Structures are given as C-alpha cells and as structure tokens.
Amino acid sequence: MSALVVGDYAPMRQILRGILKEFGVGRVGEVNNGREAIEELQFAIPDVIFTDYMMEPINGLDLIETNRRG
C-alpha cells in the first residue's frame, strides 16, 4: 500500500508518516502543498491521499477535485 501526505506543516506530515509506517504502509510520500501534490500525482498514484484543507496556493479540496477530474 502507498500513501501521499499533503500539508504545509512539516511536523504534522512527519507525525502522520510515522503513524502510517506503524500501520504497515510501505511507501509514504510527502509534499508541501496542493500544487506539489498535483505534480507528484503525474508520476505515482498512491492508494490513499491525506491532505490538509487550508493550504496555499492550492487547498485540499481543490486538490481532490483536480485529482478526481484526472
């Protein structure tokens, strides 16, 4: 299983990464914001995305909507 953690607060990304690793998630990627996530999704499709809602320049909701549109 793979996951992508998207958030602008590095300590929270690290905490979530640790929790996911403890649950046995094999590959956990991290990016700082929605724009970086969209770029990352062009190269790798994770099984699950954990995203912060309030980020700049692209927030979590816009990221999910963009991802669903393909």
JODANOR-V287430 format. One record per residue. RES is the residue in one letter. PHI is phi in whole degrees, 0 to 359 (NA if undefined). OMEGA is omega in degrees with one decimal (* if undefined). Layout:
# JODANOR-V287430
res: (RES RES)
phi: (PHI PHI)
omega: (OMEGA OMEGA)
This chain:
# JODANOR-V287430
res: (M S A L V V G D Y A P M R Q I L R G I L K E F G V G R V G E V N N G R E A I E E L Q F A I P D V I F T D Y M M E P I N G L D L I E T N R R G)
phi: (NA 228 220 236 255 241 186 269 246 305 301 290 299 294 298 296 301 298 297 297 297 297 277 92 290 289 233 235 263 227 220 277 200 297 297 296 296 299 297 297 291 286 251 214 253 284 288 214 238 253 229 287 276 260 220 238 275 239 278 298 295 296 299 295 297 296 295 293 288 91)
omega: (179.0 -178.6 173.3 178.9 -176.8 178.9 -177.3 -179.6 -172.8 179.4 179.1 176.2 -179.4 177.7 -179.1 176.7 179.0 178.6 -179.6 177.6 178.4 178.0 174.3 176.7 -173.5 -177.4 179.5 176.6 178.9 172.5 -173.1 -176.1 -177.2 179.2 177.5 178.7 178.8 176.8 -180.0 -177.6 175.2 -175.3 -177.8 178.9 179.5 176.4 -178.6 177.5 172.6 -175.3 171.2 179.4 -173.8 178.2 173.1 0.9 178.6 -178.5 -175.7 179.7 177.8 176.9 -178.7 179.0 178.1 -179.9 -179.9 178.1 -179.9 *)
